[in-house]
């Protein structure tokens, strides 16, 4: 990243926040593609075949590797976004379950 000379010991990100968030969302989408491809393989074949990747899975993995090389700082934000989405989904399921129980 780039050091902000006006603030001691703080390292700023090399990407503007809007670009960082965009890249983080791309990471989340690519991870979803990989999960979807792996799920499809399991459903279609019973178990995923080791060493065999679908085109979607392979291309998503390549894109993730390229992003990791260029923007490694975006992965921390992507992890945070993914965790937040999981928390929101859990809260929604809990609320829906409570509504159905009434």
N, C-alpha and C positions, 0 to 999 in steps of 0.2 A: 504494500500500500504506500501511500504518500504521507509523510510526516507533516503535521500542521505546525509550522514554526512558532505560531503564536500561543500554542497550548503545549506545555511541557508533558512529555511522556504519552501523548495521545496519538494513536495511529489512525488516520482516516482511511476510508476505503478508496481504492483507485477509481471506482465507478460512482457516478452520481447515484443517489438513493433510488431514483425512478428506474435507472438502468439496472441497478442491482436487484431491485424487486422483480423486474421483467425477467432477468436471467434466472432468478430463484424460482419463478413460476414456470419457466421452461424446464428447469430441473424436475420440479414436481410433476409436470406433464409427462416427461420422459420416464420417470420412475413409475408412473401409473401405466404407461404403455408396456413397460417390462412386466409389471405385475399382471396386467391383462393378458399378455401373450403367454405367460407361464400358466395362468389359470386356464386359458383355452387349451393349452397342450395337455394339461391334467384331465380336463373334461373330455377331450377328444380321444385321448390315448390311455386313460386310466392313471398313468404316472408320467411325469416329465422324463424325457429321454436325456440322459447325461450327455453333454457335449454337442447336443443338437439345439440350434436356436432358430426361431422363426425370423423372417426378414424384419418384422417390426421390432422384435427383441434385439436383434443384432444391430440394426440401425440406431435404436435408442441407446444401446450401450456405447456405441461409437460416439454418438453425439454427447453423451454424458462425459466420456473421457476427454473429448475436445474442450468442453466447457470447463472441466476441472483443471485442465492445463492453463486455460486463459483466465479464468475467474474463480479460483479456489475459494475466495471469500464468500461467494454466493451460496456455497453449500451450507454454511451455518444458517443463513437466512432461510434457505429451502427447508432445512430440518425444523426450524422454528415454525414456519408456515404449516408444514405437514403436521406437527404436534398440535398446533392451534386448531386445524381442521378436524383432527381426531377428537379433541376435547369438545368442539362444537357438535360434532356428529353424536358423540356419547350423550351430551346434554339433550339433544333433540330426541334421541331414542328413549332416554329416561323419561322425558316429558310426555312423549307419545304413549309409553307404557303406563304411566300414571293416569293419563286421560282414558285409556282403554279399560283400566281397572275400576273406574268409577261407575 
